[in-house]
C-alpha cells in the first residue's frame, strides 16, 4: 500500500489504485500541513475538530444585552427542554398553566415553541398529552380533552380545551364565525 501523500487537490490518498477497497481520506487544503505532521484525518479526529470549532463559535456569540433578549433565550431553552421531556412531565407543566377550568372547558396557557399538533420532526406536542392531562385533572377514567382551536408553535397564549366533543365543536363554530375576539401582542426588540 502506498504511503499517504498530500495531492494538489488537498486530498490524502492511501491505496494502490482505483480498485474497490482503496481507502480515501479527504482532507481540505488548509489541513494538509497539519495532517502531514499528525497523520491522516480519521472520523474521530474530524469530529473532535468540528466540536472544537463549534465551541469556539459559541464563545464568540454575543451575550444578550437587554432584558427582552435574555427572556427570549430563556424561552428557547425552555422550549427545547419541553420537547425532550416525558409526556407526563409535559402534562404536569400544562396543568400548572391552567387559567380556567369548569365542567365544560379547560383553558391553559400554551408555552412558546410547543406545537399543538404532531408532524415531521415533532417529538412531542400538546395533542399527544391531552389524555394524560385529562387523567391528571379528572382521574384515570377521564375521557381525553378535545382541542377547540390551535395556536402556532411560536405563539404563546390562551388555548381552549373541551371535555366533550360537542362542546369543542360549539367553541370551534364560535371561532369560525368570529364571535371570539382574538388579540395578539408582540414585543419589538
N, C-alpha and C positions, 0 to 999 in steps of 0.2 A: 504494500500500500504506500502510496506517495506521501511525502511529508506535507503538512499544511503550508500553504503559501498565500500571500495577500495578492490578489489579482488586481488588474487595473479597474475592474468594476467594483472593487471593495468587497468581494465575496471570498470567504475561506472555502477552499475546496479540498476535500480529502477523499481519495479514491483513485481508481486506476482507469476510469473512463466512463463512458456513457451507460454502461450496463446497469441493470437493476441491482440494487443493493449498495450502490455507491452512497457515501454519506456526504451530504452537503450541509454546511453550516453557514448560513448567510449572516454577514456582519456588515453594518453600514460603514461607509468610508471613514468617518471620524474614529471608529473603534479599531481600525486596522493596527495602529501602533500599540494601543493598549492590549489588544488581543494577541499581538505578536509576543508581547512580554509575558502575558499570563496564560497563553494557550487559547484554543478556540472557545467561543462563547456558547455555552450549553443552555438548556432551558432554565435550569436553576439560577445560573448567573444572570440571565436575561431578566428573570422575574425579580431577582434582588435589585438589579439596576433600575428597573421600572418602578419598584416600590420606593426606592431612594429618591428618584426623580419626583414621584408623586408627593412624598413627604416634603421635599424642598418647595414644591409649588404651593402646598397647603400653608407652609410657613410664610410665604410671600403674600397670601391673601390678606387684604386689609381688614382690620378689626372694625366692627360696626361702630360708627361714630355717634349715633344718636339712639334714643330710646326705642324708636319705631323699628330701626334696623335690627336692634338686638331682639326685639319681640318677634320679628319675622323669622329670624334664625332659630329662636326657641320653638316657634310653631312648626318649622320644617323638621327639626329634630324630633319633636313630639309626634309628628305625622309618621315619620319613618318608624318610630318605635311602635306606634299603634298598629301599623300594617304587619308587624312581625310578631305580635303577641298571640296568645291562645285566644280562641273565640270567647271563652268565659271571661277573660280579663277585659276584652273589649266591651262585652255586655255589661260588666260591672262599671266600666268607665262611662258608658252611656246612661246607666241607671243613676249615676251621680249627677248627670246633667239634665235630669228631668225638671222641666219648668212647670208642668201642669199634668195632673192625672185625675181622671174620673171614670165612671163606668163605661163610657164610650170611647174616650180618647186618651192618648198619652202624647204629650208634647215634650220633645227633647231639644237640647242644644247640640246640633251636629258639629263635630270638630272639623277644623280645617284639614284639607288634604285626604280625607277619608271618603272613598267612593260609596255611593248609595247602592249601586248595582255592580255585579261582577262583570268581567270581561277579560280580554287578553292582557296578561301581565298583572292582573289584580289578584292578590293573595287572599285578602280578607275585605269584606265590605259590610255595610250596615244590614242589608237584606239577609246576609248569612247568619247574623246573630239575633235576628228578631225572635226565633223560637226560644233561644236561651234567655233573652231579656224578658219575654212573657213569663217563663217559668220562675225567674227571679222575682217578678212582681206579683204573680198570682198562684204560685205553687206548681208542682210537677204536672198537674192535669190541665194546665192552661193551654189554650189554643194559641198558635203564633199570632203576633201582631201583624197588621197589614199596613203597607206604605200608602199614604194618601197623596203624596207628591214626591218630587225629587229635588235635590239641590246638587249643583255641580261639585266636583271633587274639591275645587279650590275655594268653595264658598263655605263659610261657617254661618250658622244661624238656626232659626226655629224650624223644626221638622215635625210634622203631624203624623201620628200613627193611630190606627184604629183597632179596637178589639174584634170587631165584626166586619166581614167583607162588605155588607150592605152599607154600613156607616162609612167605610172607606170610599165606596162609590159615591155616596152623597157629598162627601168632602171634595172628592175629585171633580164632581159636577160644579161645585161652588168655585173651584179654581178655574175650570174650563170656561164658565160663564162670567168670569172676572168679578165675582161677588166677594172675593177675598182681595183685600188691598195688600200688595207686596211693597215693601220698602227696602231698597238696597243702599247701604252706606259703604264707602270705601275711604281708606286713608291714603292720601297722596304724599309720597315722600321723595 
